[in-house]
């Protein structure tokens, strides 16, 4: 049995992994795939890849490309979710902010530097023609930290995947004032270079198993109800999310990578384009 460590956010995108693990599909081919939930998100997973705390990460595209550019010894082996991630822009329910323009030069809560919530606040600022130099950040680690931060007015707004924050909107803790979709496919699967070199066949088997599941995921009977109960969501919200979400079973094309790097350069998230060989397996 070969042990491989994998990390991802505790969100509905990753239910296919849990299903494969619980069904014993990896064990059946001699792989003990050990999943770790990382509520802190992409910034934390980049660090885990660097420290060898995880072998594989299901991670936000922009975050891992930025970190590979900054020396993370990992590569993208394939796109996991092809559709964009829809980021909700949230404020405390009782705050006086009602439109995006109310948030110019206000403090944004982020999980950590280099995380999706950090990088997407830059994307949003550019979309609004705000001066990104004036962005102020409050590091809150997790969604619970963001609730505390917005409620106590330490920060003014918070960007997070809109369906995962919907329960907080329903409960009247957050108000969502806008959406901001990523201008690229949202999740990729990244693997440490050392693991890719030592166990290429194992990584290939893992991808084959997960791809078979994601390909047919939407056809699983009552999958909407399973997702709703597992992630504390309303069935209608999950049905809308399923319509918008497209999993991928393919590696990112060089063209797509080039387009993403162009955008990240423009946003000053990376300072130079890298050759595709250093990012894509």
SULMOWO-V498891 format. One record per pair of residues at least 12 apart in sequence whose ideal C-beta (glycine too) atoms are under 8 Angstrom apart, sorted by the first residue. I is the first residue (numbers start at 0). J is the second residue. D is the distance in whole Angstrom. If there is no record, write none. Layout:
# SULMOWO-V498891
i=I j=J d=D
i=I j=J d=D
This chain:
# SULMOWO-V498891
i=0 j=26 d=7
i=0 j=29 d=6
i=0 j=30 d=7
i=0 j=31 d=5
i=1 j=29 d=6
i=1 j=30 d=6
i=1 j=31 d=7
i=1 j=198 d=7
i=1 j=201 d=6
i=2 j=31 d=5
i=2 j=33 d=6
i=3 j=30 d=6
i=3 j=31 d=7
i=3 j=32 d=5
i=3 j=33 d=7
i=3 j=54 d=5
i=3 j=55 d=7
i=3 j=194 d=7
i=3 j=198 d=8
i=3 j=201 d=6
i=3 j=205 d=7
i=4 j=33 d=5
i=4 j=35 d=7
i=4 j=52 d=7
i=4 j=53 d=5
i=4 j=54 d=5
i=4 j=55 d=7
i=5 j=32 d=6
i=5 j=33 d=7
i=5 j=34 d=5
i=5 j=35 d=7
i=5 j=53 d=6
i=5 j=54 d=7
i=5 j=55 d=4
i=5 j=56 d=7
i=5 j=57 d=7
i=6 j=34 d=8
i=6 j=35 d=5
i=6 j=36 d=8
i=6 j=37 d=5
i=6 j=44 d=5
i=6 j=47 d=6
i=6 j=52 d=8
i=6 j=53 d=4
i=6 j=55 d=7
i=6 j=56 d=5
i=6 j=57 d=7
i=7 j=34 d=7
i=7 j=35 d=8
i=7 j=36 d=7
i=7 j=37 d=7
i=7 j=44 d=8
i=7 j=56 d=7
i=7 j=57 d=4
i=7 j=58 d=8
i=8 j=36 d=7
i=8 j=37 d=6
i=8 j=38 d=7
i=8 j=40 d=6
i=8 j=57 d=8
i=9 j=36 d=4
i=9 j=37 d=8
i=9 j=38 d=6
i=10 j=160 d=7
i=10 j=163 d=6
i=10 j=230 d=7
i=11 j=162 d=7
i=11 j=163 d=8
i=11 j=226 d=5
i=11 j=229 d=7
i=11 j=230 d=5
i=11 j=232 d=7
i=11 j=237 d=7
i=11 j=240 d=7
i=12 j=57 d=8
i=12 j=79 d=8
i=12 j=80 d=6
i=12 j=186 d=6
i=12 j=244 d=7
i=13 j=57 d=6
i=14 j=216 d=8
i=14 j=225 d=7
i=14 j=226 d=6
i=14 j=229 d=7
i=15 j=209 d=6
i=15 j=212 d=5
i=15 j=213 d=5
i=15 j=216 d=5
i=15 j=246 d=7
i=16 j=32 d=8
i=16 j=34 d=6
i=16 j=57 d=7
i=16 j=209 d=6
i=17 j=34 d=7
i=18 j=212 d=6
i=19 j=32 d=8
i=19 j=208 d=6
i=19 j=209 d=6
i=19 j=212 d=5
i=20 j=32 d=6
i=20 j=34 d=6
i=24 j=208 d=5
i=24 j=212 d=8
i=25 j=204 d=8
i=25 j=205 d=7
i=25 j=208 d=6
i=28 j=204 d=5
i=28 j=208 d=7
i=30 j=201 d=6
i=30 j=204 d=7
i=30 j=205 d=7
i=32 j=205 d=7
i=35 j=53 d=7
i=38 j=141 d=5
i=38 j=142 d=7
i=39 j=110 d=6
i=39 j=111 d=6
i=39 j=114 d=8
i=39 j=140 d=5
i=39 j=141 d=6
i=40 j=59 d=7
i=40 j=62 d=8
i=40 j=110 d=5
i=40 j=111 d=8
i=40 j=114 d=5
i=40 j=115 d=6
i=40 j=116 d=7
i=41 j=58 d=5
i=41 j=59 d=4
i=41 j=62 d=4
i=41 j=63 d=7
i=41 j=113 d=7
i=41 j=114 d=5
i=41 j=115 d=5
i=42 j=62 d=7
i=42 j=110 d=6
i=42 j=111 d=4
i=42 j=112 d=6
i=42 j=113 d=4
i=42 j=114 d=4
i=42 j=117 d=7
i=43 j=110 d=8
i=43 j=111 d=7
i=43 j=114 d=8
i=44 j=56 d=4
i=44 j=58 d=5
i=44 j=62 d=8
i=45 j=58 d=7
i=45 j=62 d=6
i=45 j=63 d=7
i=45 j=66 d=4
i=45 j=71 d=6
i=45 j=113 d=6
i=48 j=66 d=8
i=48 j=71 d=6
i=48 j=72 d=8
i=48 j=73 d=5
i=48 j=189 d=7
i=48 j=191 d=6
i=49 j=66 d=8
i=49 j=71 d=5
i=49 j=72 d=7
i=51 j=191 d=7
i=51 j=193 d=8
i=53 j=191 d=8
i=54 j=190 d=6
i=54 j=191 d=6
i=54 j=194 d=5
i=55 j=188 d=6
i=55 j=189 d=7
i=55 j=190 d=5
i=55 j=191 d=8
i=55 j=194 d=7
i=55 j=202 d=8
i=55 j=205 d=7
i=56 j=73 d=8
i=56 j=188 d=8
i=56 j=189 d=5
i=57 j=79 d=6
i=57 j=186 d=6
i=57 j=187 d=8
i=57 j=188 d=6
i=58 j=186 d=7
i=58 j=187 d=6
i=58 j=188 d=8
i=58 j=189 d=5
i=59 j=84 d=7
i=59 j=114 d=8
i=59 j=115 d=4
i=59 j=118 d=8
i=59 j=181 d=8
i=59 j=185 d=6
i=59 j=186 d=6
i=59 j=187 d=8
i=60 j=75 d=8
i=60 j=78 d=8
i=60 j=181 d=7
i=60 j=183 d=5
i=60 j=184 d=6
i=60 j=185 d=6
i=60 j=186 d=7
i=60 j=187 d=5
i=60 j=259 d=6
i=61 j=115 d=7
i=61 j=118 d=5
i=61 j=119 d=8
i=61 j=181 d=7
i=61 j=183 d=7
i=61 j=259 d=7
i=61 j=263 d=6
i=61 j=268 d=7
i=62 j=113 d=6
i=62 j=114 d=6
i=62 j=115 d=6
i=62 j=118 d=6
i=63 j=75 d=7
i=63 j=187 d=6
i=63 j=189 d=5
i=64 j=256 d=8
i=64 j=259 d=6
i=64 j=260 d=7
i=64 j=263 d=6
i=64 j=269 d=7
i=64 j=278 d=6
i=65 j=113 d=6
i=65 j=118 d=7
i=65 j=263 d=7
i=65 j=268 d=5
i=65 j=269 d=6
i=66 j=113 d=6
i=67 j=273 d=7
i=67 j=277 d=7
i=67 j=278 d=5
i=68 j=269 d=5
i=68 j=270 d=8
i=68 j=271 d=7
i=68 j=273 d=6
i=72 j=191 d=6
i=72 j=192 d=5
i=72 j=193 d=7
i=73 j=189 d=5
i=73 j=190 d=6
i=73 j=191 d=5
i=73 j=192 d=6
i=74 j=189 d=7
i=74 j=190 d=6
i=74 j=192 d=6
i=74 j=195 d=6
i=74 j=277 d=8
i=74 j=278 d=6
i=74 j=279 d=6
i=74 j=280 d=4
i=75 j=187 d=5
i=75 j=188 d=7
i=75 j=189 d=5
i=75 j=250 d=8
i=75 j=251 d=6
i=75 j=278 d=6
i=75 j=279 d=5
i=75 j=280 d=7
i=76 j=187 d=8
i=76 j=188 d=5
i=76 j=189 d=7
i=76 j=190 d=5
i=76 j=195 d=7
i=76 j=202 d=6
i=76 j=206 d=7
i=76 j=250 d=7
i=76 j=280 d=5
i=77 j=187 d=7
i=77 j=188 d=5
i=77 j=206 d=6
i=77 j=210 d=8
i=77 j=247 d=7
i=77 j=248 d=7
i=77 j=249 d=6
i=77 j=250 d=5
i=77 j=251 d=7
i=78 j=184 d=5
i=78 j=186 d=7
i=78 j=187 d=5
i=78 j=188 d=8
i=78 j=247 d=4
i=78 j=249 d=6
i=78 j=250 d=7
i=78 j=251 d=5
i=79 j=186 d=4
i=79 j=187 d=6
i=79 j=188 d=5
i=79 j=213 d=8
i=79 j=246 d=7
i=79 j=247 d=6
i=80 j=184 d=7
i=80 j=185 d=5
i=80 j=186 d=4
i=80 j=244 d=6
i=80 j=245 d=7
i=80 j=246 d=6
i=80 j=247 d=7
i=81 j=184 d=5
i=81 j=245 d=5
i=81 j=246 d=7
i=81 j=247 d=4
i=82 j=184 d=7
i=82 j=185 d=7
i=82 j=243 d=6
i=82 j=244 d=5
i=82 j=245 d=4
i=83 j=180 d=4
i=83 j=181 d=4
i=83 j=182 d=7
i=83 j=183 d=7
i=83 j=184 d=7
i=83 j=185 d=6
i=84 j=115 d=7
i=84 j=160 d=6
i=84 j=180 d=7
i=84 j=181 d=5
i=84 j=185 d=4
i=84 j=186 d=7
i=85 j=160 d=7
i=85 j=161 d=5
i=85 j=162 d=8
i=85 j=178 d=5
i=85 j=179 d=8
i=85 j=180 d=5
i=85 j=243 d=7
i=86 j=115 d=8
i=86 j=116 d=8
i=86 j=119 d=5
i=86 j=123 d=8
i=86 j=158 d=5
i=86 j=159 d=7
i=86 j=160 d=6
i=86 j=161 d=7
i=86 j=178 d=7
i=86 j=179 d=5
i=86 j=180 d=7
i=86 j=181 d=7
i=87 j=158 d=7
i=87 j=159 d=6
i=87 j=160 d=7
i=87 j=161 d=3
i=87 j=164 d=5
i=87 j=168 d=8
i=87 j=175 d=5
i=87 j=177 d=8
i=87 j=178 d=6
i=87 j=179 d=8
i=88 j=102 d=7
i=88 j=123 d=7
i=88 j=156 d=6
i=88 j=157 d=8
i=88 j=158 d=5
i=88 j=175 d=7
i=88 j=176 d=6
i=88 j=177 d=5
i=88 j=178 d=7
i=88 j=179 d=6
i=89 j=145 d=8
i=89 j=149 d=7
i=89 j=156 d=6
i=89 j=157 d=5
i=89 j=158 d=7
i=89 j=159 d=7
i=89 j=164 d=6
i=89 j=167 d=7
i=89 j=168 d=7
i=89 j=173 d=4
i=89 j=174 d=7
i=89 j=175 d=5
i=89 j=176 d=7
i=90 j=102 d=8
i=90 j=149 d=7
i=90 j=155 d=7
i=90 j=156 d=5
i=90 j=157 d=8
i=90 j=173 d=7
i=90 j=174 d=5
i=90 j=176 d=6
i=91 j=149 d=4
i=91 j=150 d=6
i=91 j=152 d=7
i=91 j=172 d=8
i=91 j=173 d=7
i=91 j=174 d=7
i=92 j=171 d=5
i=92 j=172 d=6
i=92 j=173 d=6
i=92 j=174 d=5
i=94 j=149 d=7
i=94 j=152 d=8
i=94 j=155 d=7
i=94 j=174 d=7
i=96 j=155 d=7
i=96 j=156 d=7
i=96 j=176 d=7
i=97 j=176 d=6
i=98 j=176 d=6
i=98 j=177 d=8
i=99 j=123 d=8
i=99 j=127 d=6
i=99 j=176 d=6
i=99 j=177 d=5
i=100 j=127 d=8
i=101 j=176 d=8
i=102 j=155 d=6
i=102 j=156 d=5
i=102 j=176 d=8
i=103 j=127 d=7
i=103 j=129 d=5
i=103 j=133 d=8
i=104 j=129 d=8
i=104 j=133 d=5
i=104 j=135 d=8
i=105 j=135 d=8
i=105 j=155 d=4
i=105 j=156 d=6
i=106 j=135 d=4
i=106 j=136 d=7
i=106 j=137 d=5
i=106 j=153 d=8
i=106 j=154 d=5
i=106 j=155 d=5
i=106 j=156 d=8
i=107 j=120 d=5
i=107 j=134 d=6
i=107 j=135 d=7
i=107 j=136 d=6
i=107 j=137 d=7
i=107 j=154 d=6
i=107 j=155 d=7
i=107 j=156 d=6
i=107 j=157 d=7
i=107 j=158 d=7
i=108 j=136 d=8
i=108 j=137 d=5
i=108 j=139 d=5
i=108 j=144 d=7
i=108 j=145 d=5
i=108 j=148 d=5
i=108 j=149 d=6
i=108 j=153 d=8
i=108 j=154 d=4
i=108 j=156 d=7
i=108 j=157 d=4
i=109 j=136 d=5
i=109 j=137 d=7
i=109 j=138 d=6
i=109 j=139 d=7
i=109 j=157 d=8
i=109 j=158 d=8
i=110 j=138 d=7
i=110 j=139 d=6
i=110 j=140 d=6
i=110 j=141 d=6
i=110 j=144 d=8
i=110 j=145 d=8
i=111 j=138 d=6
i=111 j=140 d=7
i=112 j=136 d=7
i=112 j=138 d=7
i=115 j=158 d=8
i=116 j=157 d=7
i=116 j=158 d=5
i=116 j=159 d=6
i=117 j=136 d=7
i=118 j=266 d=8
i=118 j=268 d=6
i=119 j=158 d=5
i=119 j=179 d=6
i=119 j=181 d=7
i=120 j=134 d=6
i=120 j=136 d=8
i=120 j=158 d=6
i=121 j=134 d=7
i=121 j=266 d=5
i=121 j=267 d=8
i=121 j=268 d=6
i=122 j=179 d=7
i=122 j=181 d=7
i=122 j=182 d=7
i=122 j=266 d=6
i=123 j=158 d=7
i=123 j=179 d=5
i=125 j=265 d=8
i=125 j=266 d=6
i=126 j=179 d=7
i=131 j=266 d=8
i=131 j=267 d=7
i=137 j=153 d=6
i=137 j=154 d=4
i=139 j=154 d=7
i=139 j=157 d=8
i=142 j=159 d=6
i=142 j=163 d=7
i=142 j=164 d=7
i=142 j=167 d=8
i=145 j=157 d=4
i=145 j=159 d=7
i=146 j=167 d=7
i=146 j=172 d=6
i=146 j=173 d=8
i=149 j=173 d=7
i=150 j=172 d=7
i=156 j=176 d=8
i=157 j=173 d=8
i=158 j=179 d=7
i=161 j=175 d=7
i=161 j=178 d=6
i=162 j=232 d=7
i=162 j=236 d=6
i=162 j=237 d=8
i=162 j=239 d=8
i=162 j=240 d=5
i=163 j=230 d=7
i=165 j=232 d=6
i=165 j=233 d=7
i=165 j=236 d=5
i=166 j=231 d=5
i=166 j=232 d=7
i=169 j=233 d=7
i=182 j=262 d=6
i=183 j=255 d=7
i=183 j=258 d=7
i=183 j=259 d=5
i=183 j=262 d=7
i=184 j=247 d=7
i=184 j=251 d=7
i=184 j=255 d=7
i=187 j=251 d=7
i=188 j=206 d=7
i=188 j=209 d=8
i=190 j=202 d=6
i=190 j=280 d=7
i=195 j=280 d=6
i=210 j=248 d=4
i=213 j=246 d=4
i=213 j=247 d=8
i=213 j=248 d=7
i=214 j=246 d=7
i=214 j=248 d=6
i=216 j=246 d=6
i=217 j=241 d=6
i=222 j=241 d=7
i=223 j=237 d=5
i=223 j=238 d=5
i=223 j=241 d=6
i=226 j=240 d=8
i=226 j=241 d=8
i=250 j=279 d=6
i=250 j=280 d=7
i=251 j=279 d=6
i=253 j=275 d=5
i=253 j=279 d=7
i=256 j=275 d=6
i=256 j=278 d=6
i=256 j=279 d=6
i=257 j=272 d=7
i=257 j=275 d=8
i=260 j=272 d=5
i=260 j=273 d=7
